[in-house]
Amino acid sequence: PLSEASASQITFLSNSKLKHQAASTKAAALIVTEADYAQVRSSYQGACIVFANPYVYFARTAQLFAELNKIPAVTGIHPTAWVSPAAIVHETASIG
């Protein structure tokens, strides 16, 4: 949320009624519509990303960061796991 964002976070303004919070947010970047940008640019000190639908842009951005921080699955069978000798385990499987 605008009111809780820190200097290492991105937030968005999708409800024009919350424009007053944009001035005090500590977010590194704020995603806004063109109309809202015209009104918050003088009071908000961070970077602004102007997009027609800030919520959609934020959702896409969140997906991008989630993908970048995704922990890759380790394939194989953990040494402490017990697997039946008759089992067929796919090479991409991960058994813990």
GUVEXBA-881712 format. One record per atom (N, C-alpha, C, CB): atom name; residue number from 0; x, y, z. Coordinates in nm, 4 decimals. Glycine has a CB too. Example, Ala and Ser with C-alpha at 12.3 -4.5 7.8 and 13.67 -1.06 7.14 Angstrom:
! GUVEXBA-881712
> a/k/X/Y/Z
> N/0/1.3190/-0.5690/0.7800 .
> CA/0/1.2300/-0.4500/0.7800 .
> C/0/1.3200/-0.3300/0.7800 .
> CB/0/1.1308/-0.4473/0.9046 .
> N/1/1.2850/-0.2250/0.7080 .
> CA/1/1.3670/-0.1060/0.7140 .
> C/1/1.2900/0.0030/0.7870 .
> CB/1/1.4084/-0.0598/0.5725 .
! end
This chain:
! GUVEXBA-881712
> a/k/X/Y/Z
> N/0/0.0817/-0.1209/0.0000 .
> CA/0/0.0000/0.0000/0.0000 .
> C/0/0.0861/0.1273/0.0000 .
> CB/0/-0.0930/-0.0002/0.1213 .
> N/1/0.0321/0.2327/-0.0517 .
> CA/1/0.1038/0.3609/-0.0545 .
> C/1/0.1582/0.3988/0.0822 .
> CB/1/0.0124/0.4712/-0.1053 .
> N/2/0.0767/0.3811/0.1836 .
> CA/2/0.1140/0.4256/0.3185 .
> C/2/0.2217/0.3399/0.3837 .
> CB/2/-0.0072/0.4267/0.4063 .
> N/3/0.2448/0.2188/0.3310 .
> CA/3/0.3414/0.1282/0.3933 .
> C/3/0.4644/0.0998/0.3081 .
> CB/3/0.2745/-0.0006/0.4256 .
> N/4/0.4666/0.1474/0.1858 .
> CA/4/0.5777/0.1179/0.0952 .
> C/4/0.7075/0.1801/0.1453 .
> CB/4/0.5465/0.1685/-0.0460 .
> N/5/0.8172/0.1058/0.1270 .
> CA/5/0.9486/0.1544/0.1694 .
> C/5/1.0305/0.1962/0.0474 .
> CB/5/1.0238/0.0458/0.2506 .
> N/6/1.1477/0.2480/0.0735 .
> CA/6/1.2349/0.2996/-0.0323 .
> C/6/1.2867/0.1919/-0.1271 .
> CB/6/1.3512/0.3708/0.0291 .
> N/7/1.2634/0.0651/-0.0962 .
> CA/7/1.3072/-0.0427/-0.1856 .
> C/7/1.1881/-0.1094/-0.2540 .
> CB/7/1.3883/-0.1474/-0.1076 .
> N/8/1.0735/-0.0443/-0.2526 .
> CA/8/0.9521/-0.1048/-0.3076 .
> C/8/0.8866/-0.0171/-0.4138 .
> CB/8/0.8530/-0.1323/-0.1962 .
> N/9/0.8037/-0.0831/-0.4942 .
> CA/9/0.7233/-0.0158/-0.5960 .
> C/9/0.5783/-0.0274/-0.5522 .
> CB/9/0.7457/-0.0779/-0.7398 .
> N/10/0.5019/0.0780/-0.5697 .
> CA/10/0.3596/0.0735/-0.5375 .
> C/10/0.2827/0.1413/-0.6493 .
> CB/10/0.3302/0.1415/-0.4006 .
> N/11/0.1515/0.1450/-0.6359 .
> CA/11/0.0704/0.2035/-0.7411 .
> C/11/-0.0454/0.2823/-0.6828 .
> CB/11/0.0186/0.0955/-0.8346 .
> N/12/-0.0946/0.3750/-0.7636 .
> CA/12/-0.2102/0.4553/-0.7268 .
> C/12/-0.3203/0.4224/-0.8269 .
> CB/12/-0.1766/0.6098/-0.7255 .
> N/13/-0.4172/0.3434/-0.7839 .
> CA/13/-0.5257/0.3081/-0.8746 .
> C/13/-0.6568/0.3748/-0.8342 .
> CB/13/-0.5433/0.1570/-0.8789 .
> N/14/-0.6588/0.4337/-0.7159 .
> CA/14/-0.7775/0.5021/-0.6674 .
> C/14/-0.7417/0.6489/-0.6458 .
> CB/14/-0.8314/0.4366/-0.5358 .
> N/15/-0.7942/0.7339/-0.7294 .
> CA/15/-0.7604/0.8764/-0.7230 .
> C/15/-0.7916/0.9392/-0.5878 .
> CB/15/-0.8342/0.9513/-0.8306 .
> N/16/-0.8789/0.8770/-0.5113 .
> CA/16/-0.9118/0.9296/-0.3788 .
> C/16/-0.7931/0.9201/-0.2823 .
> CB/16/-1.0315/0.8544/-0.3211 .
> N/17/-0.6933/0.8405/-0.3173 .
> CA/17/-0.5771/0.8217/-0.2299 .
> C/17/-0.4568/0.9059/-0.2725 .
> CB/17/-0.5379/0.6753/-0.2274 .
> N/18/-0.4785/1.0008/-0.3613 .
> CA/18/-0.3685/1.0850/-0.4104 .
> C/18/-0.2930/1.1531/-0.2975 .
> CB/18/-0.4217/1.1899/-0.5060 .
> N/19/-0.3619/1.1876/-0.1911 .
> CA/19/-0.2963/1.2546/-0.0792 .
> C/19/-0.1888/1.1649/-0.0160 .
> CB/19/-0.4003/1.2952/0.0265 .
> N/20/-0.2034/1.0324/-0.0277 .
> CA/20/-0.1031/0.9413/0.0274 .
> C/20/0.0228/0.9352/-0.0585 .
> CB/20/-0.1619/0.8022/0.0418 .
> N/21/0.0103/0.9705/-0.1850 .
> CA/21/0.1256/0.9668/-0.2754 .
> C/21/0.2358/1.0611/-0.2288 .
> CB/21/0.0829/1.0029/-0.4177 .
> N/22/0.1987/1.1725/-0.1720 .
> CA/22/0.2975/1.2710/-0.1275 .
> C/22/0.3826/1.2191/-0.0125 .
> CB/22/0.2282/1.3992/-0.0856 .
> N/23/0.3266/1.1316/0.0680 .
> CA/23/0.4010/1.0839/0.1850 .
> C/23/0.4562/0.9419/0.1701 .
> CB/23/0.3126/1.0895/0.3057 .
> N/24/0.4278/0.8759/0.0584 .
> CA/24/0.4808/0.7403/0.0435 .
> C/24/0.6320/0.7440/0.0294 .
> CB/24/0.4177/0.6700/-0.0780 .
> N/25/0.6972/0.6432/0.0817 .
> CA/25/0.8431/0.6330/0.0730 .
> C/25/0.8861/0.5400/-0.0397 .
> CB/25/0.9008/0.5840/0.2057 .
> N/26/0.7922/0.4950/-0.1208 .
> CA/26/0.8204/0.4007/-0.2292 .
> C/26/0.9239/0.4563/-0.3266 .
> CB/26/0.6919/0.3665/-0.3041 .
> N/27/1.0067/0.3677/-0.3789 .
> CA/27/1.1076/0.4072/-0.4775 .
> C/27/1.0426/0.4489/-0.6085 .
> CB/27/1.2062/0.2928/-0.5022 .
> N/28/0.9290/0.3862/-0.6406 .
> CA/28/0.8586/0.4187/-0.7646 .
> C/28/0.7090/0.4078/-0.7421 .
> CB/28/0.9031/0.3257/-0.8801 .
> N/29/0.6369/0.4887/-0.8164 .
> CA/29/0.4922/0.4954/-0.8055 .
> C/29/0.4333/0.4810/-0.9455 .
> CB/29/0.4464/0.6289/-0.7380 .
> N/30/0.3445/0.3846/-0.9622 .
> CA/30/0.2782/0.3634/-1.0907 .
> C/30/0.1461/0.4410/-1.0864 .
> CB/30/0.2545/0.2089/-1.1197 .
> N/31/0.1269/0.5305/-1.1833 .
> CA/31/0.0104/0.6186/-1.1848 .
> C/31/-0.0457/0.6344/-1.3257 .
> CB/31/0.0468/0.7552/-1.1275 .
> N/32/-0.1697/0.6803/-1.3337 .
> CA/32/-0.2268/0.7176/-1.4630 .
> C/32/-0.1708/0.8535/-1.5028 .
> CB/32/-0.3833/0.7206/-1.4575 .
> N/33/-0.1898/0.8900/-1.6269 .
> CA/33/-0.1419/1.0198/-1.6736 .
> C/33/-0.2098/1.1333/-1.5975 .
> CB/33/-0.1664/1.0349/-1.8244 .
> N/34/-0.3400/1.1196/-1.5718 .
> CA/34/-0.4142/1.2229/-1.4993 .
> C/34/-0.3623/1.2379/-1.3562 .
> CB/34/-0.5642/1.1897/-1.4977 .
> N/35/-0.3377/1.1248/-1.2896 .
> CA/35/-0.2870/1.1319/-1.1522 .
> C/35/-0.1438/1.1832/-1.1484 .
> CB/35/-0.2947/0.9947/-1.0854 .
> N/36/-0.0651/1.1495/-1.2498 .
> CA/36/0.0732/1.1974/-1.2540 .
> C/36/0.0774/1.3496/-1.2536 .
> CB/36/0.1457/1.1427/-1.3780 .
> N/37/-0.0108/1.4099/-1.3300 .
> CA/37/-0.0148/1.5559/-1.3381 .
> C/37/-0.0394/1.6183/-1.2008 .
> CB/37/-0.1235/1.6008/-1.4364 .
> N/38/-0.1097/1.5446/-1.1146 .
> CA/38/-0.1436/1.5990/-0.9831 .
> C/38/-0.0442/1.5612/-0.8734 .
> CB/38/-0.2804/1.5526/-0.9437 .
> N/39/0.0273/1.4492/-0.8883 .
> CA/39/0.1186/1.4062/-0.7807 .
> C/39/0.2652/1.4366/-0.8080 .
> CB/39/0.1033/1.2588/-0.7576 .
> N/40/0.3007/1.4718/-0.9292 .
> CA/40/0.4427/1.4882/-0.9637 .
> C/40/0.5140/1.5940/-0.8819 .
> CB/40/0.4558/1.5224/-1.1082 .
> N/41/0.4430/1.6950/-0.8367 .
> CA/41/0.5089/1.8000/-0.7592 .
> C/41/0.5268/1.7609/-0.6122 .
> CB/41/0.4291/1.9293/-0.7688 .
> N/42/0.4463/1.6677/-0.5629 .
> CA/42/0.4550/1.6316/-0.4209 .
> C/42/0.5271/1.4994/-0.3960 .
> CB/42/0.3167/1.6242/-0.3622 .
> N/43/0.5335/1.4121/-0.4968 .
> CA/43/0.5997/1.2821/-0.4797 .
> C/43/0.7443/1.2923/-0.5246 .
> CB/43/0.5261/1.1711/-0.5593 .
> N/44/0.8360/1.2454/-0.4427 .
> CA/44/0.9787/1.2627/-0.4692 .
> C/44/1.0428/1.1489/-0.5484 .
> CB/44/1.0507/1.2782/-0.3402 .
> N/45/0.9770/1.0350/-0.5603 .
> CA/45/1.0365/0.9201/-0.6282 .
> C/45/1.0085/0.9188/-0.7775 .
> CB/45/0.9860/0.7927/-0.5668 .
> N/46/1.0420/0.8067/-0.8404 .
> CA/46/1.0188/0.7887/-0.9831 .
> C/46/0.8726/0.7535/-1.0078 .
> CB/46/1.1114/0.6791/-1.0402 .
> N/47/0.8198/0.8015/-1.1180 .
> CA/47/0.6822/0.7697/-1.1560 .
> C/47/0.6824/0.6899/-1.2861 .
> CB/47/0.5974/0.8992/-1.1712 .
> N/48/0.6007/0.5895/-1.2897 .
> CA/48/0.5773/0.5110/-1.4103 .
> C/48/0.4339/0.5409/-1.4504 .
> CB/48/0.6023/0.3550/-1.3875 .
> N/49/0.4154/0.5992/-1.5671 .
> CA/49/0.2821/0.6384/-1.6119 .
> C/49/0.2278/0.5300/-1.7043 .
> CB/49/0.2852/0.7769/-1.6842 .
> N/50/0.1100/0.4786/-1.6672 .
> CA/50/0.0474/0.3703/-1.7427 .
> C/50/-0.1037/0.3853/-1.7309 .
> CB/50/0.0944/0.2299/-1.6912 .
> N/51/-0.1752/0.3450/-1.8333 .
> CA/51/-0.3210/0.3615/-1.8356 .
> C/51/-0.3902/0.2909/-1.7196 .
> CB/51/-0.3767/0.3097/-1.9662 .
> N/52/-0.3418/0.1726/-1.6841 .
> CA/52/-0.4024/0.0967/-1.5745 .
> C/52/-0.2926/0.0580/-1.4749 .
> CB/52/-0.4769/-0.0308/-1.6283 .
> N/53/-0.2708/0.1367/-1.3713 .
> CA/53/-0.1629/0.1102/-1.2759 .
> C/53/-0.1708/-0.0276/-1.2107 .
> CB/53/-0.1638/0.2150/-1.1691 .
> N/54/-0.2904/-0.0757/-1.1818 .
> CA/54/-0.3049/-0.2068/-1.1174 .
> C/54/-0.2506/-0.3171/-1.2078 .
> CB/54/-0.4529/-0.2343/-1.0827 .
> N/55/-0.2817/-0.3106/-1.3359 .
> CA/55/-0.2337/-0.4114/-1.4315 .
> C/55/-0.0812/-0.4052/-1.4424 .
> CB/55/-0.2988/-0.3901/-1.5712 .
> N/56/-0.0265/-0.2851/-1.4515 .
> CA/56/0.1190/-0.2698/-1.4611 .
> C/56/0.1865/-0.3250/-1.3360 .
> CB/56/0.1571/-0.1215/-1.4813 .
> N/57/0.1287/-0.2954/-1.2191 .
> CA/57/0.1845/-0.3463/-1.0944 .
> C/57/0.1798/-0.4989/-1.0912 .
> CB/57/0.1089/-0.2883/-0.9741 .
> N/58/0.0693/-0.5573/-1.1341 .
> CA/58/0.0570/-0.7033/-1.1353 .
> C/58/0.1638/-0.7660/-1.2248 .
> CB/58/-0.0833/-0.7451/-1.1830 .
> N/59/0.1858/-0.7074/-1.3409 .
> CA/59/0.2899/-0.7588/-1.4316 .
> C/59/0.4290/-0.7435/-1.3704 .
> CB/59/0.2840/-0.6856/-1.5672 .
> N/60/0.4525/-0.6318/-1.3057 .
> CA/60/0.5811/-0.6070/-1.2402 .
> C/60/0.6039/-0.7075/-1.1281 .
> CB/60/0.5872/-0.4632/-1.1849 .
> N/61/0.5012/-0.7334/-1.0493 .
> CA/61/0.5117/-0.8305/-0.9405 .
> C/61/0.5435/-0.9692/-0.9948 .
> CB/61/0.3819/-0.8341/-0.8589 .
> N/62/0.4827/-1.0072/-1.1065 .
> CA/62/0.5126/-1.1361/-1.1684 .
> C/62/0.6573/-1.1431/-1.2140 .
> CB/62/0.4195/-1.1613/-1.2863 .
> N/63/0.7069/-1.0357/-1.2703 .
> CA/63/0.8460/-1.0304/-1.3162 .
> C/63/0.9420/-1.0508/-1.1997 .
> CB/63/0.8748/-0.8964/-1.3858 .
> N/64/0.9204/-0.9774/-1.0907 .
> CA/64/1.0078/-0.9917/-0.9744 .
> C/64/0.9962/-1.1295/-0.9110 .
> CB/64/0.9755/-0.8851/-0.8716 .
> N/65/0.8760/-1.1857/-0.9095 .
> CA/65/0.8573/-1.3203/-0.8551 .
> C/65/0.9368/-1.4218/-0.9370 .
> CB/65/0.7073/-1.3581/-0.8534 .
> N/66/0.9348/-1.4059/-1.0675 .
> CA/66/1.0083/-1.4977/-1.1552 .
> C/66/1.1597/-1.4821/-1.1353 .
> CB/66/0.9708/-1.4723/-1.3034 .
> N/67/1.2064/-1.3597/-1.1185 .
> CA/67/1.3492/-1.3359/-1.0973 .
> C/67/1.3984/-1.3950/-0.9654 .
> CB/67/1.3781/-1.1869/-1.1005 .
> N/68/1.3108/-1.3992/-0.8655 .
> CA/68/1.3479/-1.4485/-0.7328 .
> C/68/1.3079/-1.5934/-0.7080 .
> CB/68/1.2855/-1.3618/-0.6279 .
> N/69/1.2591/-1.6574/-0.8106 .
> CA/69/1.2126/-1.7949/-0.7984 .
> C/69/1.3307/-1.8879/-0.7668 .
> CB/69/1.1410/-1.8398/-0.9283 .
> N/70/1.3109/-1.9727/-0.6691 .
> CA/70/1.4147/-2.0694/-0.6323 .
> C/70/1.3967/-2.1920/-0.7208 .
> CB/70/1.4074/-2.1077/-0.4793 .
> N/71/1.4985/-2.2261/-0.7979 .
> CA/71/1.4834/-2.3407/-0.8887 .
> C/71/1.4717/-2.4719/-0.8106 .
> CB/71/1.6028/-2.3480/-0.9863 .
> N/72/1.3855/-2.5577/-0.8598 .
> CA/72/1.3684/-2.6882/-0.7970 .
> C/72/1.4917/-2.7740/-0.8245 .
> CB/72/1.2397/-2.7583/-0.8486 .
> N/73/1.5338/-2.8464/-0.7239 .
> CA/73/1.6477/-2.9356/-0.7382 .
> C/73/1.5938/-3.0711/-0.7809 .
> CB/73/1.7307/-2.9458/-0.6053 .
> N/74/1.6457/-3.1212/-0.8912 .
> CA/74/1.5991/-3.2518/-0.9388 .
> C/74/1.6799/-3.3622/-0.8732 .
> CB/74/1.6095/-3.2616/-1.0929 .
> N/75/1.6201/-3.4794/-0.8695 .
> CA/75/1.6880/-3.5954/-0.8143 .
> C/75/1.6209/-3.6462/-0.6873 .
> CB/75/1.8322/-3.5620/-0.7862 .
> N/76/1.6847/-3.7430/-0.6273 .
> CA/76/1.6324/-3.8066/-0.5056 .
> C/76/1.7278/-3.7752/-0.3909 .
> CB/76/1.6160/-3.9625/-0.5243 .
> N/77/1.6737/-3.7180/-0.2859 .
> CA/77/1.7536/-3.6841/-0.1694 .
> C/77/1.8083/-3.8131/-0.1074 .
> CB/77/1.6697/-3.6035/-0.0659 .
> N/78/1.9324/-3.8106/-0.0579 .
> CA/78/1.9930/-3.9322/-0.0019 .
> C/78/1.9142/-3.9941/0.1134 .
> CB/78/2.1316/-3.9014/0.0452 .
> N/79/1.8359/-3.9152/0.1867 .
> CA/79/1.7611/-3.9721/0.2985 .
> C/79/1.6220/-4.0217/0.2584 .
> CB/79/1.7482/-3.8697/0.4082 .
> N/80/1.5837/-4.0011/0.1316 .
> CA/80/1.4520/-4.0465/0.0854 .
> C/80/1.4563/-4.1959/0.0538 .
> CB/80/1.4067/-3.9660/-0.0396 .
> N/81/1.3448/-4.2618/0.0821 .
> CA/81/1.3339/-4.4031/0.0466 .
> C/81/1.2393/-4.4147/-0.0711 .
> CB/81/1.2844/-4.4892/0.1672 .
> N/82/1.2891/-4.4757/-0.1777 .
> CA/82/1.2094/-4.4958/-0.2982 .
> C/82/1.2190/-4.6430/-0.3348 .
> CB/82/1.2580/-4.4040/-0.4163 .
> N/83/1.1056/-4.7014/-0.3611 .
> CA/83/1.1022/-4.8429/-0.3981 .
> C/83/1.1930/-4.8673/-0.5177 .
> CB/83/0.9579/-4.8880/-0.4300 .
> N/84/1.2676/-4.9755/-0.5131 .
> CA/84/1.3529/-5.0090/-0.6285 .
> C/84/1.2714/-5.0320/-0.7555 .
> CB/84/1.4360/-5.1337/-0.5979 .
> N/85/1.1433/-5.0622/-0.7413 .
> CA/85/1.0582/-5.0859/-0.8573 .
> C/85/0.9987/-4.9558/-0.9136 .
> CB/85/0.9463/-5.1820/-0.8200 .
> N/86/1.0181/-4.8464/-0.8422 .
> CA/86/0.9600/-4.7185/-0.8858 .
> C/86/1.0329/-4.6644/-1.0076 .
> CB/86/0.9646/-4.6154/-0.7721 .
> N/87/0.9566/-4.5999/-1.0925 .
> CA/87/1.0144/-4.5314/-1.2081 .
> C/87/1.0031/-4.3813/-1.1777 .
> CB/87/0.9400/-4.5710/-1.3453 .
> N/88/1.1177/-4.3167/-1.1627 .
> CA/88/1.1211/-4.1760/-1.1278 .
> C/88/1.1699/-4.0961/-1.2481 .
> CB/88/1.2115/-4.1515/-1.0044 .
> N/89/1.0890/-4.0011/-1.2886 .
> CA/89/1.1236/-3.9178/-1.4046 .
> C/89/1.2483/-3.8356/-1.3712 .
> CB/89/1.0040/-3.8239/-1.4445 .
> N/90/1.3296/-3.8101/-1.4711 .
> CA/90/1.4561/-3.7383/-1.4504 .
> C/90/1.4375/-3.5948/-1.4015 .
> CB/90/1.5350/-3.7369/-1.5787 .
> N/91/1.3217/-3.5373/-1.4221 .
> CA/91/1.2987/-3.4012/-1.3752 .
> C/91/1.2293/-3.3966/-1.2386 .
> CB/91/1.2159/-3.3256/-1.4770 .
> N/92/1.2049/-3.5126/-1.1809 .
> CA/92/1.1367/-3.5186/-1.0508 .
> C/92/1.2300/-3.4756/-0.9382 .
> CB/92/1.0839/-3.6607/-1.0239 .
> N/93/1.1677/-3.4280/-0.8315 .
> CA/93/1.2405/-3.3897/-0.7118 .
> C/93/1.1752/-3.4633/-0.5939 .
> CB/93/1.2395/-3.2326/-0.6910 .
> N/94/1.2521/-3.5495/-0.5287 .
> CA/94/1.2012/-3.6266/-0.4153 .
> C/94/1.2856/-3.5930/-0.2941 .
> CB/94/1.2033/-3.7801/-0.4444 .
> N/95/1.2161/-3.5375/-0.1929 .
> CA/95/1.2870/-3.4953/-0.0724 .
> C/95/1.2742/-3.5958/0.0390 .
> CB/95/1.2364/-3.3619/-0.0259 .
! end
